Structures are given as C-alpha cells and as structure tokens.
Amino acid sequence: MQKLNHIGNFLKVSENSAILKYRSDLYSIDVLNGVAQFMIGICNTVITKDNEESDIITVEISCNQKNIEDLVYEFNEEVINYSFYNQMMIEKRKIRETILERVLVCAKTNSVCKNEDCSQERMD
C-alpha cells in the first residue's frame, strides 16, 4: 500500500518493511545517513539515490521485532529532529567561529580578557 505520510514523503508499507522516498532538497542524504546510524540497533536500513539528476532519496527500512508503522513514524521523527539540528548548526556557525576566535585571541595575549578593550568587545 502506498500513501503520503505526515512529513510529506511517499511510503510503501508491507508486513515487515517499508520504502520511504524523501526529496533531497528538503532532507539531505547526510541527515538520512545520520538517522540510519542512530537506529542501527533497531532496524535495518538501505539508503539509495536513483541517479545524480534525481532529487529523490529512497530509504528501505526492515524490522522483525517492531511494528513497521511505528518504526516508520519513529524514523520520520528522527529525520525531522536531525534536519532541525543540522539547520541550527549552519545558522549558528558564525557565532561559534566568533567565540572561538575571541578565545584564541585572549589565549594568545595570555590574559583572561580583563582589560577594557576585551570587556568593551564582549558587550558588543
């Protein structure tokens, strides 16, 4: 049976396996690989991309010990979580770089940024 699930990807469900299709412009293959690694003890996953021009990534999930529909729901929830985390990491990259740069500058001058110049920069 093929249907559209709650995050907008098509899935084909059988007794103990499911085939999910994700659009690569919405969910990167890195995110899907991360989720597959996270769920490695729970289910078996196979991730494929049809061809280089295609924007569809296919994920096949199989498991004998757990209800497949619950497993698909759990997999999709983790895809959403990983995608959100990945997006936040991209958006916060400049902040992390600035903090690291400031720490390295203070370490290089062998101070803890107690002089007025460092205090003024921290307030900005």
MOPAC internal coordinates of N, CA, C and O (Angstrom, degrees):
PM7 1SCF
backbone

  N    0.0000 0     0.00 0     0.00 0    0    0    0
  C    1.4347 1     0.00 0     0.00 0    1    0    0
  C    1.5305 1   108.48 1     0.00 0    2    1    0
  O    1.2310 1   120.16 1   -47.12 1    3    2    1
  N    1.3308 1   117.31 1   132.88 1    3    2    1
  C    1.4630 1   121.88 1  -179.62 1    5    3    2
  C    1.5217 1   108.73 1  -114.53 1    6    5    3
  O    1.2310 1   121.43 1   -47.34 1    7    6    5
  N    1.3258 1   114.86 1   132.66 1    7    6    5
  C    1.4578 1   119.83 1  -179.87 1    9    7    6
  C    1.5154 1   109.98 1  -151.53 1   10    9    7
  O    1.2310 1   120.85 1   -10.18 1   11   10    9
  N    1.3072 1   115.98 1   169.82 1   11   10    9
  C    1.4557 1   123.06 1   178.16 1   13   11   10
  C    1.5207 1   107.71 1   -96.87 1   14   13   11
  O    1.2310 1   120.31 1   -51.71 1   15   14   13
  N    1.3486 1   117.01 1   128.29 1   15   14   13
  C    1.4610 1   118.52 1  -177.93 1   17   15   14
  C    1.5185 1   111.88 1   -96.16 1   18   17   15
  O    1.2310 1   120.50 1     7.83 1   19   18   17
  N    1.3414 1   116.65 1  -172.17 1   19   18   17
  C    1.4639 1   122.14 1  -170.70 1   21   19   18
  C    1.5250 1   115.55 1   -68.39 1   22   21   19
  O    1.2310 1   118.93 1   162.71 1   23   22   21
  N    1.3302 1   119.64 1   -17.29 1   23   22   21
  C    1.4733 1   119.27 1   177.00 1   25   23   22
  C    1.5173 1   111.34 1  -108.13 1   26   25   23
  O    1.2310 1   120.53 1  -167.29 1   27   26   25
  N    1.3120 1   116.58 1    12.71 1   27   26   25
  C    1.4494 1   119.81 1   171.22 1   29   27   26
  C    1.5075 1   116.02 1    87.55 1   30   29   27
  O    1.2310 1   119.49 1  -167.06 1   31   30   29
  N    1.3297 1   118.58 1    12.94 1   31   30   29
  C    1.4579 1   117.94 1   176.09 1   33   31   30
  C    1.5318 1   109.88 1  -105.10 1   34   33   31
  O    1.2310 1   121.44 1   -29.49 1   35   34   33
  N    1.3102 1   114.85 1   150.51 1   35   34   33
  C    1.4558 1   119.47 1   179.87 1   37   35   34
  C    1.5094 1   109.55 1   -81.99 1   38   37   35
  O    1.2310 1   121.14 1   -35.70 1   39   38   37
  N    1.3133 1   115.42 1   144.30 1   39   38   37
  C    1.4367 1   118.34 1   177.38 1   41   39   38
  C    1.5181 1   110.74 1  -140.64 1   42   41   39
  O    1.2310 1   122.08 1   -30.21 1   43   42   41
  N    1.3154 1   113.61 1   149.79 1   43   42   41
  C    1.4508 1   121.94 1   177.02 1   45   43   42
  C    1.5214 1   105.90 1  -120.88 1   46   45   43
  O    1.2310 1   120.26 1   -61.22 1   47   46   45
  N    1.3239 1   117.11 1   118.78 1   47   46   45
  C    1.4494 1   121.94 1  -173.75 1   49   47   46
  C    1.5227 1   109.56 1  -111.89 1   50   49   47
  O    1.2310 1   120.73 1   -47.54 1   51   50   49
  N    1.3252 1   116.21 1   132.46 1   51   50   49
  C    1.4608 1   121.46 1   170.63 1   53   51   50
  C    1.5332 1   107.19 1  -118.99 1   54   53   51
  O    1.2310 1   120.07 1    15.26 1   55   54   53
  N    1.3074 1   117.48 1  -164.74 1   55   54   53
  C    1.4659 1   121.18 1  -173.49 1   57   55   54
  C    1.5290 1   113.42 1   -60.93 1   58   57   55
  O    1.2310 1   120.11 1   131.22 1   59   58   57
  N    1.3369 1   117.40 1   -48.78 1   59   58   57
  C    1.4666 1   119.00 1  -178.35 1   61   59   58
  C    1.5282 1   113.09 1  -131.02 1   62   61   59
  O    1.2310 1   120.26 1  -157.91 1   63   62   61
  N    1.3262 1   117.11 1    22.09 1   63   62   61
  C    1.4623 1   120.05 1   176.08 1   65   63   62
  C    1.5297 1   109.76 1  -149.53 1   66   65   63
  O    1.2310 1   121.86 1   -18.44 1   67   66   65
  N    1.3143 1   114.05 1   161.56 1   67   66   65
  C    1.4622 1   120.56 1   178.85 1   69   67   66
  C    1.5213 1   108.22 1  -145.80 1   70   69   67
  O    1.2310 1   121.21 1   -33.51 1   71   70   69
  N    1.3132 1   115.30 1   146.49 1   71   70   69
  C    1.4599 1   121.62 1   175.65 1   73   71   70
  C    1.5151 1   107.30 1  -117.07 1   74   73   71
  O    1.2310 1   121.01 1   -59.84 1   75   74   73
  N    1.3302 1   115.67 1   120.16 1   75   74   73
  C    1.4639 1   121.95 1  -179.77 1   77   75   74
  C    1.5161 1   109.07 1  -111.39 1   78   77   75
  O    1.2310 1   120.51 1   -35.13 1   79   78   77
  N    1.3109 1   116.64 1   144.87 1   79   78   77
  C    1.4566 1   121.41 1   177.83 1   81   79   78
  C    1.5272 1   108.65 1  -122.34 1   82   81   79
  O    1.2310 1   121.31 1   -54.78 1   83   82   81
  N    1.3360 1   115.10 1   125.22 1   83   82   81
  C    1.4613 1   122.00 1  -179.31 1   85   83   82
  C    1.5190 1   109.49 1  -116.56 1   86   85   83
  O    1.2310 1   120.54 1   -35.26 1   87   86   85
  N    1.3187 1   116.58 1   144.74 1   87   86   85
  C    1.4569 1   121.16 1   173.35 1   89   87   86
  C    1.5266 1   108.65 1   -82.93 1   90   89   87
  O    1.2310 1   120.59 1   -51.33 1   91   90   89
  N    1.3182 1   116.47 1   128.67 1   91   90   89
  C    1.4658 1   120.31 1  -175.31 1   93   91   90
  C    1.5217 1   112.89 1   -69.67 1   94   93   91
  O    1.2310 1   119.46 1   161.57 1   95   94   93
  N    1.3335 1   118.63 1   -18.43 1   95   94   93
  C    1.4593 1   118.84 1   176.16 1   97   95   94
  C    1.5315 1   111.30 1   -77.84 1   98   97   95
  O    1.2310 1   119.97 1   162.80 1   99   98   97
  N    1.3254 1   117.67 1   -17.20 1   99   98   97
  C    1.4652 1   121.36 1   176.23 1  101   99   98
  C    1.5300 1   112.35 1   -97.57 1  102  101   99
  O    1.2310 1   120.47 1   138.54 1  103  102  101
  N    1.3266 1   116.71 1   -41.46 1  103  102  101
  C    1.4614 1   121.69 1  -177.49 1  105  103  102
  C    1.5213 1   108.52 1  -129.67 1  106  105  103
  O    1.2310 1   120.72 1   -62.65 1  107  106  105
  N    1.3335 1   116.23 1   117.35 1  107  106  105
  C    1.4659 1   119.72 1  -177.43 1  109  107  106
  C    1.5255 1   110.11 1   -74.12 1  110  109  107
  O    1.2310 1   121.81 1   -20.81 1  111  110  109
  N    1.3062 1   114.14 1   159.19 1  111  110  109
  C    1.4669 1   119.58 1   179.15 1  113  111  110
  C    1.5254 1   110.25 1   -66.93 1  114  113  111
  O    1.2310 1   119.86 1   152.35 1  115  114  113
  N    1.3350 1   117.87 1   -27.65 1  115  114  113
  C    1.4693 1   121.02 1   176.39 1  117  115  114
  C    1.5253 1   111.16 1   -64.40 1  118  117  115
  O    1.2310 1   120.70 1   139.26 1  119  118  117
  N    1.3226 1   116.28 1   -40.74 1  119  118  117
  C    1.4649 1   120.86 1   177.92 1  121  119  118
  C    1.5177 1   110.09 1   -64.14 1  122  121  119
  O    1.2310 1   120.17 1   134.75 1  123  122  121
  N    1.3277 1   117.28 1   -45.25 1  123  122  121
  C    1.4665 1   120.89 1  -179.58 1  125  123  122
  C    1.5251 1   111.35 1   -65.33 1  126  125  123
  O    1.2310 1   120.29 1   141.53 1  127  126  125
  N    1.3376 1   117.05 1   -38.47 1  127  126  125
  C    1.4648 1   119.99 1   175.64 1  129  127  126
  C    1.5239 1   111.62 1   -64.30 1  130  129  127
  O    1.2310 1   120.45 1   140.46 1  131  130  129
  N    1.3299 1   116.75 1   -39.54 1  131  130  129
  C    1.4593 1   120.55 1   177.89 1  133  131  130
  C    1.5168 1   112.08 1   -62.23 1  134  133  131
  O    1.2310 1   120.56 1   136.90 1  135  134  133
  N    1.3179 1   116.53 1   -43.10 1  135  134  133
  C    1.4634 1   120.59 1   178.39 1  137  135  134
  C    1.5250 1   110.17 1   -65.61 1  138  137  135
  O    1.2310 1   120.23 1   138.76 1  139  138  137
  N    1.3237 1   117.17 1   -41.24 1  139  138  137
  C    1.4679 1   120.68 1   178.57 1  141  139  138
  C    1.5241 1   110.84 1   -61.53 1  142  141  139
  O    1.2310 1   120.24 1   139.32 1  143  142  141
  N    1.3401 1   117.14 1   -40.68 1  143  142  141
  C    1.4614 1   120.52 1   177.26 1  145  143  142
  C    1.5226 1   111.37 1   -65.78 1  146  145  143
  O    1.2310 1   120.46 1   140.54 1  147  146  145
  N    1.3244 1   116.72 1   -39.46 1  147  146  145
  C    1.4554 1   121.41 1   178.79 1  149  147  146
  C    1.5268 1   111.33 1   -62.28 1  150  149  147
  O    1.2310 1   120.44 1   142.53 1  151  150  149
  N    1.3200 1   116.76 1   -37.47 1  151  150  149
  C    1.4631 1   121.56 1  -175.21 1  153  151  150
  C    1.5270 1   112.73 1   -97.23 1  154  153  151
  O    1.2310 1   120.12 1  -162.01 1  155  154  153
  N    1.3248 1   117.38 1    17.99 1  155  154  153
  C    1.4582 1   121.22 1  -173.91 1  157  155  154
  C    1.5370 1   113.28 1   -61.41 1  158  157  155
  O    1.2310 1   119.60 1   148.92 1  159  158  157
  N    1.3244 1   118.37 1   -31.08 1  159  158  157
  C    1.4589 1   120.58 1   178.88 1  161  159  158
  C    1.5108 1   113.59 1   -83.80 1  162  161  159
  O    1.2310 1   120.28 1   168.39 1  163  162  161
  N    1.3155 1   117.08 1   -11.61 1  163  162  161
  C    1.4584 1   121.77 1  -175.75 1  165  163  162
  C    1.5248 1   111.82 1   -97.94 1  166  165  163
  O    1.2310 1   120.45 1   139.51 1  167  166  165
  N    1.3309 1   116.75 1   -40.49 1  167  166  165
  C    1.4674 1   120.35 1  -175.70 1  169  167  166
  C    1.5200 1   110.62 1  -149.02 1  170  169  167
  O    1.2310 1   121.35 1   -11.91 1  171  170  169
  N    1.3091 1   115.03 1   168.09 1  171  170  169
  C    1.4609 1   121.81 1   174.13 1  173  171  170
  C    1.5189 1   107.84 1   -98.85 1  174  173  171
  O    1.2310 1   120.56 1   -45.14 1  175  174  173
  N    1.3242 1   116.54 1   134.86 1  175  174  173
  C    1.4598 1   120.18 1   179.53 1  177  175  174
  C    1.5207 1   110.43 1  -130.37 1  178  177  175
  O    1.2310 1   121.29 1   -36.24 1  179  178  177
  N    1.3121 1   115.14 1   143.76 1  179  178  177
  C    1.4628 1   122.63 1   174.56 1  181  179  178
  C    1.5245 1   106.28 1  -128.50 1  182  181  179
  O    1.2310 1   120.79 1   -55.98 1  183  182  181
  N    1.3345 1   116.09 1   124.02 1  183  182  181
  C    1.4655 1   121.36 1  -177.95 1  185  183  182
  C    1.5233 1   108.59 1  -113.46 1  186  185  183
  O    1.2310 1   120.67 1   -53.18 1  187  186  185
  N    1.3269 1   116.32 1   126.82 1  187  186  185
  C    1.4618 1   120.72 1   179.32 1  189  187  186
  C    1.5214 1   110.04 1  -136.87 1  190  189  187
  O    1.2310 1   121.56 1   -26.64 1  191  190  189
  N    1.3184 1   114.62 1   153.36 1  191  190  189
  C    1.4581 1   120.92 1   173.15 1  193  191  190
  C    1.5212 1   105.75 1  -119.69 1  194  193  191
  O    1.2310 1   120.64 1   -51.74 1  195  194  193
  N    1.3206 1   116.38 1   128.26 1  195  194  193
  C    1.4646 1   120.49 1  -172.99 1  197  195  194
  C    1.5192 1   112.74 1   -54.23 1  198  197  195
  O    1.2310 1   120.27 1   126.66 1  199  198  197
  N    1.3154 1   117.10 1   -53.34 1  199  198  197
  C    1.4629 1   122.22 1   175.51 1  201  199  198
  C    1.5208 1   108.26 1  -159.62 1  202  201  199
  O    1.2310 1   120.64 1    -4.55 1  203  202  201
  N    1.3095 1   116.38 1   175.45 1  203  202  201
  C    1.4666 1   120.26 1  -175.89 1  205  203  202
  C    1.5215 1   112.93 1   -65.48 1  206  205  203
  O    1.2310 1   119.84 1   147.15 1  207  206  205
  N    1.3266 1   117.90 1   -32.85 1  207  206  205
  C    1.4603 1   120.95 1  -178.83 1  209  207  206
  C    1.5228 1   112.38 1   -78.77 1  210  209  207
  O    1.2310 1   120.46 1   156.50 1  211  210  209
  N    1.3055 1   116.73 1   -23.50 1  211  210  209
  C    1.4606 1   120.87 1  -176.82 1  213  211  210
  C    1.5174 1   110.71 1   -71.98 1  214  213  211
  O    1.2310 1   120.71 1   -35.15 1  215  214  213
  N    1.3156 1   116.25 1   144.85 1  215  214  213
  C    1.4582 1   119.68 1   176.40 1  217  215  214
  C    1.5324 1   110.76 1  -106.03 1  218  217  215
  O    1.2310 1   120.54 1  -159.79 1  219  218  217
  N    1.3278 1   116.58 1    20.21 1  219  218  217
  C    1.4645 1   122.03 1  -179.73 1  221  219  218
  C    1.5278 1   109.99 1  -109.97 1  222  221  219
  O    1.2310 1   120.99 1   -50.28 1  223  222  221
  N    1.3285 1   115.70 1   129.72 1  223  222  221
  C    1.4612 1   122.47 1   174.73 1  225  223  222
  C    1.5287 1   106.81 1  -111.47 1  226  225  223
  O    1.2310 1   120.62 1   -51.09 1  227  226  225
  N    1.3252 1   116.42 1   128.91 1  227  226  225
  C    1.4581 1   121.78 1  -178.12 1  229  227  226
  C    1.5263 1   109.56 1  -103.33 1  230  229  227
  O    1.2310 1   120.90 1   -48.05 1  231  230  229
  N    1.3122 1   115.89 1   131.95 1  231  230  229
  C    1.4615 1   122.06 1   177.33 1  233  231  230
  C    1.5237 1   107.89 1  -121.88 1  234  233  231
  O    1.2310 1   120.93 1   -55.39 1  235  234  233
  N    1.3166 1   115.82 1   124.61 1  235  234  233
  C    1.4593 1   120.60 1   176.26 1  237  235  234
  C    1.5243 1   108.52 1  -108.11 1  238  237  235
  O    1.2310 1   120.79 1   -55.57 1  239  238  237
  N    1.3189 1   116.09 1   124.43 1  239  238  237
  C    1.4599 1   122.39 1  -178.91 1  241  239  238
  C    1.5250 1   107.91 1  -114.58 1  242  241  239
  O    1.2310 1   120.81 1   -44.84 1  243  242  241
  N    1.3236 1   116.06 1   135.16 1  243  242  241
  C    1.4581 1   119.15 1   174.73 1  245  243  242
  C    1.5238 1   109.47 1  -139.41 1  246  245  243
  O    1.2310 1   121.42 1   -35.23 1  247  246  245
  N    1.3261 1   114.89 1   144.77 1  247  246  245
  C    1.4524 1   121.09 1  -178.57 1  249  247  246
  C    1.5246 1   108.78 1  -162.35 1  250  249  247
  O    1.2310 1   120.82 1   -39.35 1  251  250  249
  N    1.3181 1   116.04 1   140.65 1  251  250  249
  C    1.4617 1   120.45 1   179.05 1  253  251  250
  C    1.5217 1   112.73 1  -101.97 1  254  253  251
  O    1.2310 1   120.04 1   158.05 1  255  254  253
  N    1.3326 1   117.53 1   -21.95 1  255  254  253
  C    1.4591 1   120.46 1  -173.25 1  257  255  254
  C    1.5178 1   114.62 1   -92.26 1  258  257  255
  O    1.2310 1   119.17 1   167.22 1  259  258  257
  N    1.3020 1   119.19 1   -12.78 1  259  258  257
  C    1.4538 1   121.61 1  -172.99 1  261  259  258
  C    1.5247 1   110.21 1  -130.42 1  262  261  259
  O    1.2310 1   120.55 1   -28.48 1  263  262  261
  N    1.3167 1   116.55 1   151.52 1  263  262  261
  C    1.4518 1   121.46 1   175.83 1  265  263  262
  C    1.5264 1   108.99 1   -60.36 1  266  265  263
  O    1.2310 1   120.19 1   -52.68 1  267  266  265
  N    1.3146 1   117.24 1   127.32 1  267  266  265
  C    1.4591 1   121.04 1  -173.29 1  269  267  266
  C    1.5228 1   112.09 1   -66.03 1  270  269  267
  O    1.2310 1   119.52 1   144.85 1  271  270  269
  N    1.3219 1   118.53 1   -35.15 1  271  270  269
  C    1.4643 1   119.82 1   179.36 1  273  271  270
  C    1.5251 1   111.34 1   -68.05 1  274  273  271
  O    1.2310 1   119.84 1   142.87 1  275  274  273
  N    1.3288 1   117.91 1   -37.13 1  275  274  273
  C    1.4632 1   120.96 1   174.67 1  277  275  274
  C    1.5262 1   110.39 1   -65.07 1  278  277  275
  O    1.2310 1   120.76 1   140.98 1  279  278  277
  N    1.3251 1   116.15 1   -39.02 1  279  278  277
  C    1.4552 1   121.44 1   179.95 1  281  279  278
  C    1.5364 1   111.27 1   -66.05 1  282  281  279
  O    1.2310 1   120.49 1   139.20 1  283  282  281
  N    1.3176 1   116.66 1   -40.80 1  283  282  281
  C    1.4653 1   120.99 1   177.00 1  285  283  282
  C    1.5268 1   109.85 1   -63.25 1  286  285  283
  O    1.2310 1   120.32 1   135.90 1  287  286  285
  N    1.3134 1   116.99 1   -44.10 1  287  286  285
  C    1.4655 1   121.27 1   178.23 1  289  287  286
  C    1.5349 1   110.33 1   -60.22 1  290  289  287
  O    1.2310 1   120.56 1   134.45 1  291  290  289
  N    1.3350 1   116.54 1   -45.55 1  291  290  289
  C    1.4624 1   121.52 1   179.49 1  293  291  290
  C    1.5366 1   110.88 1   -63.63 1  294  293  291
  O    1.2310 1   120.56 1   137.89 1  295  294  293
  N    1.3244 1   116.53 1   -42.11 1  295  294  293
  C    1.4655 1   120.73 1   178.84 1  297  295  294
  C    1.5253 1   110.35 1   -61.50 1  298  297  295
  O    1.2310 1   120.36 1   134.33 1  299  298  297
  N    1.3277 1   116.91 1   -45.67 1  299  298  297
  C    1.4597 1   120.92 1   179.97 1  301  299  298
  C    1.5236 1   112.36 1   -65.06 1  302  301  299
  O    1.2310 1   120.22 1   142.99 1  303  302  301
  N    1.3191 1   117.19 1   -37.01 1  303  302  301
  C    1.4674 1   120.25 1   176.34 1  305  303  302
  C    1.5230 1   110.64 1   -62.48 1  306  305  303
  O    1.2310 1   120.30 1   138.72 1  307  306  305
  N    1.3204 1   117.04 1   -41.28 1  307  306  305
  C    1.4657 1   120.63 1   178.64 1  309  307  306
  C    1.5292 1   111.08 1   -68.47 1  310  309  307
  O    1.2310 1   120.05 1   144.99 1  311  310  309
  N    1.3254 1   117.52 1   -35.01 1  311  310  309
  C    1.4661 1   120.58 1   176.34 1  313  311  310
  C    1.5293 1   109.61 1   -61.44 1  314  313  311
  O    1.2310 1   120.50 1   136.41 1  315  314  313
  N    1.3156 1   116.66 1   -43.59 1  315  314  313
  C    1.4710 1   120.51 1   178.26 1  317  315  314
  C    1.5245 1   110.23 1   -63.52 1  318  317  315
  O    1.2310 1   119.96 1   134.46 1  319  318  317
  N    1.3324 1   117.68 1   -45.54 1  319  318  317
  C    1.4663 1   121.84 1   179.82 1  321  319  318
  C    1.5307 1   111.31 1   -60.92 1  322  321  319
  O    1.2310 1   120.43 1   132.28 1  323  322  321
  N    1.3299 1   116.79 1   -47.72 1  323  322  321
  C    1.4659 1   120.71 1  -179.34 1  325  323  322
  C    1.5186 1   110.73 1   -64.54 1  326  325  323
  O    1.2310 1   119.81 1   140.85 1  327  326  325
  N    1.3315 1   117.96 1   -39.15 1  327  326  325
  C    1.4602 1   120.97 1   178.99 1  329  327  326
  C    1.5196 1   110.92 1   -63.84 1  330  329  327
  O    1.2310 1   120.44 1   137.00 1  331  330  329
  N    1.3222 1   116.76 1   -43.00 1  331  330  329
  C    1.4586 1   120.93 1   178.63 1  333  331  330
  C    1.5291 1   110.62 1   -63.36 1  334  333  331
  O    1.2310 1   120.57 1   133.62 1  335  334  333
  N    1.3313 1   116.52 1   -46.38 1  335  334  333
  C    1.4636 1   121.03 1   179.16 1  337  335  334
  C    1.5307 1   110.21 1   -60.30 1  338  337  335
  O    1.2310 1   120.38 1   135.89 1  339  338  337
  N    1.3152 1   116.87 1   -44.11 1  339  338  337
  C    1.4617 1   121.43 1   179.49 1  341  339  338
  C    1.5259 1   111.12 1   -61.69 1  342  341  339
  O    1.2310 1   120.03 1   137.03 1  343  342  341
  N    1.3128 1   117.55 1   -42.97 1  343  342  341
  C    1.4630 1   121.67 1   178.56 1  345  343  342
  C    1.5262 1   111.26 1   -64.27 1  346  345  343
  O    1.2310 1   120.20 1   138.64 1  347  346  345
  N    1.3342 1   117.23 1   -41.36 1  347  346  345
  C    1.4661 1   120.40 1   178.54 1  349  347  346
  C    1.5268 1   111.29 1   -65.68 1  350  349  347
  O    1.2310 1   120.17 1   142.82 1  351  350  349
  N    1.3193 1   117.29 1   -37.18 1  351  350  349
  C    1.4656 1   120.58 1   177.98 1  353  351  350
  C    1.5199 1   110.46 1   -63.94 1  354  353  351
  O    1.2310 1   120.11 1   141.05 1  355  354  353
  N    1.3140 1   117.39 1   -38.95 1  355  354  353
  C    1.4653 1   121.11 1   178.59 1  357  355  354
  C    1.5256 1   110.23 1   -66.68 1  358  357  355
  O    1.2310 1   120.47 1   135.28 1  359  358  357
  N    1.3273 1   116.70 1   -44.72 1  359  358  357
  C    1.4605 1   120.63 1  -178.00 1  361  359  358
  C    1.5278 1   112.37 1   -68.39 1  362  361  359
  O    1.2310 1   119.46 1   148.29 1  363  362  361
  N    1.3112 1   118.64 1   -31.71 1  363  362  361
  C    1.4671 1   122.45 1  -176.72 1  365  363  362
  C    1.5246 1   112.72 1   -93.24 1  366  365  363
  O    1.2310 1   119.77 1  -176.11 1  367  366  365
  N    1.3109 1   118.04 1     3.89 1  367  366  365
  C    1.4560 1   120.98 1  -177.05 1  369  367  366
  C    1.5304 1   112.33 1   -59.12 1  370  369  367
  O    1.2310 1   120.14 1   135.00 1  371  370  369
  N    1.3220 1   117.34 1   -45.00 1  371  370  369
  C    1.4683 1   121.16 1  -178.58 1  373  371  370
  C    1.5306 1   110.94 1   -62.52 1  374  373  371
  O    1.2310 1   120.19 1   141.01 1  375  374  373
  N    1.3097 1   117.25 1   -38.99 1  375  374  373
  C    1.4716 1   120.94 1   178.23 1  377  375  374
  C    1.5224 1   110.22 1   -63.36 1  378  377  375
  O    1.2310 1   120.36 1   133.92 1  379  378  377
  N    1.3458 1   116.92 1   -46.08 1  379  378  377
  C    1.4716 1   120.58 1   179.39 1  381  379  378
  C    1.5189 1   111.20 1   -61.62 1  382  381  379
  O    1.2310 1   120.47 1   138.08 1  383  382  381
  N    1.3373 1   116.70 1   -41.92 1  383  382  381
  C    1.4652 1   120.44 1   178.66 1  385  383  382
  C    1.5214 1   111.54 1   -62.85 1  386  385  383
  O    1.2310 1   120.19 1   138.79 1  387  386  385
  N    1.3252 1   117.23 1   -41.21 1  387  386  385
  C    1.4659 1   121.42 1   179.61 1  389  387  386
  C    1.5223 1   110.87 1   -64.63 1  390  389  387
  O    1.2310 1   120.14 1   136.53 1  391  390  389
  N    1.3150 1   117.33 1   -43.47 1  391  390  389
  C    1.4679 1   121.12 1   178.59 1  393  391  390
  C    1.5194 1   110.35 1   -63.15 1  394  393  391
  O    1.2310 1   120.22 1   134.20 1  395  394  393
  N    1.3171 1   117.19 1   -45.80 1  395  394  393
  C    1.4562 1   120.85 1   179.73 1  397  395  394
  C    1.5231 1   111.35 1   -63.32 1  398  397  395
  O    1.2310 1   120.37 1   138.56 1  399  398  397
  N    1.3262 1   116.91 1   -41.44 1  399  398  397
  C    1.4576 1   120.86 1   177.69 1  401  399  398
  C    1.5249 1   110.84 1   -60.41 1  402  401  399
  O    1.2310 1   120.44 1   136.41 1  403  402  401
  N    1.3258 1   116.76 1   -43.59 1  403  402  401
  C    1.4677 1   121.74 1  -179.98 1  405  403  402
  C    1.5251 1   110.71 1   -63.57 1  406  405  403
  O    1.2310 1   120.07 1   138.07 1  407  406  405
  N    1.3233 1   117.46 1   -41.93 1  407  406  405
  C    1.4651 1   121.48 1   178.77 1  409  407  406
  C    1.5222 1   110.09 1   -63.21 1  410  409  407
  O    1.2310 1   120.48 1   136.89 1  411  410  409
  N    1.3095 1   116.69 1   -43.11 1  411  410  409
  C    1.4638 1   119.84 1  -179.33 1  413  411  410
  C    1.5241 1   111.83 1   -67.15 1  414  413  411
  O    1.2310 1   119.97 1   142.16 1  415  414  413
  N    1.3224 1   117.66 1   -37.84 1  415  414  413
  C    1.4722 1   120.97 1   177.44 1  417  415  414
  C    1.5242 1   109.69 1   -63.92 1  418  417  415
  O    1.2310 1   120.29 1   134.88 1  419  418  417
  N    1.3238 1   117.05 1   -45.12 1  419  418  417
  C    1.4705 1   120.34 1   179.95 1  421  419  418
  C    1.5241 1   111.16 1   -65.69 1  422  421  419
  O    1.2310 1   120.11 1   142.01 1  423  422  421
  N    1.3148 1   117.40 1   -37.99 1  423  422  421
  C    1.4640 1   120.36 1   179.10 1  425  423  422
  C    1.5246 1   110.29 1   -68.10 1  426  425  423
  O    1.2310 1   120.17 1   143.73 1  427  426  425
  N    1.3059 1   117.27 1   -36.27 1  427  426  425
  C    1.4578 1   121.26 1  -179.75 1  429  427  426
  C    1.5171 1   111.47 1   -66.37 1  430  429  427
  O    1.2310 1   120.14 1   141.79 1  431  430  429
  N    1.3242 1   117.33 1   -38.21 1  431  430  429
  C    1.4583 1   120.35 1   179.30 1  433  431  430
  C    1.5158 1   111.47 1   -82.61 1  434  433  431
  O    1.2310 1   120.64 1  -179.77 1  435  434  433
  N    1.3342 1   116.38 1     0.23 1  435  434  433
  C    1.4616 1   123.31 1   177.04 1  437  435  434
  C    1.5253 1   111.68 1    59.92 1  438  437  435
  O    1.2310 1   121.05 1  -140.69 1  439  438  437
  N    1.3270 1   115.60 1    39.31 1  439  438  437
  C    1.4585 1   120.17 1   176.95 1  441  439  438
  C    1.5189 1   108.43 1  -131.30 1  442  441  439
  O    1.2310 1   121.34 1    -6.91 1  443  442  441
  N    1.3077 1   115.05 1   173.09 1  443  442  441
  C    1.4583 1   120.75 1   179.07 1  445  443  442
  C    1.5219 1   109.52 1  -110.24 1  446  445  443
  O    1.2310 1   120.72 1  -154.70 1  447  446  445
  N    1.3065 1   116.22 1    25.30 1  447  446  445
  C    1.4709 1   122.93 1   178.89 1  449  447  446
  C    1.5203 1   111.76 1    61.48 1  450  449  447
  O    1.2310 1   120.61 1  -132.75 1  451  450  449
  N    1.3383 1   116.44 1    47.25 1  451  450  449
  C    1.4575 1   119.10 1   178.31 1  453  451  450
  C    1.5259 1   111.80 1   -98.11 1  454  453  451
  O    1.2310 1   120.01 1   170.01 1  455  454  453
  N    1.3273 1   117.58 1    -9.99 1  455  454  453
  C    1.4556 1   117.93 1   178.83 1  457  455  454
  C    1.5249 1   109.95 1   -76.83 1  458  457  455
  O    1.2310 1   120.54 1   -10.64 1  459  458  457
  N    1.3225 1   116.57 1   169.36 1  459  458  457
  C    1.4657 1   121.56 1  -173.88 1  461  459  458
  C    1.5187 1   112.93 1   -64.07 1  462  461  459
  O    1.2310 1   119.22 1   143.55 1  463  462  461
  N    1.3257 1   119.10 1   -36.45 1  463  462  461
  C    1.4562 1   120.86 1  -178.05 1  465  463  462
  C    1.5269 1   111.07 1   -62.38 1  466  465  463
  O    1.2310 1   119.98 1   134.23 1  467  466  465
  N    1.3154 1   117.64 1   -45.77 1  467  466  465
  C    1.4572 1   120.62 1  -179.91 1  469  467  466
  C    1.5327 1   110.56 1   -68.44 1  470  469  467
  O    1.2310 1   120.24 1   141.21 1  471  470  469
  N    1.3154 1   117.14 1   -38.79 1  471  470  469
  C    1.4638 1   119.75 1   179.36 1  473  471  470
  C    1.5076 1   110.93 1   -64.00 1  474  473  471
  O    1.2310 1   120.49 1   138.97 1  475  474  473
  N    1.3265 1   116.66 1   -41.03 1  475  474  473
  C    1.4533 1   120.48 1   179.54 1  477  475  474
  C    1.5285 1   111.14 1   -64.62 1  478  477  475
  O    1.2310 1   119.94 1   138.89 1  479  478  477
  N    1.3491 1   117.72 1   -41.11 1  479  478  477
  C    1.4567 1   121.48 1   179.83 1  481  479  478
  C    1.5230 1   111.05 1   -66.34 1  482  481  479
  O    1.2310 1   119.76 1   145.04 1  483  482  481
  N    1.3231 1   118.06 1   -34.96 1  483  482  481
  C    1.4695 1   120.11 1   179.54 1  485  483  482
  C    1.5278 1   110.97 1   -68.24 1  486  485  483
  O    1.2310 1   120.15 1   149.60 1  487  486  485
  N    1.3140 1   117.31 1   -30.40 1  487  486  485
  C    1.4712 1   119.45 1  -179.81 1  489  487  486
  C    1.5244 1   111.01 1   -72.63 1  490  489  487
  O    1.2310 1   119.99 1   153.90 1  491  490  489
  N    1.3449 1   117.62 1   -26.10 1  491  490  489
  C    1.4646 1   120.57 1   179.41 1  493  491  490
  C    1.4834 1   107.42 1   -73.50 1  494  493  491
  O    1.2310 1   120.10 1   180.00 1  495  494  493

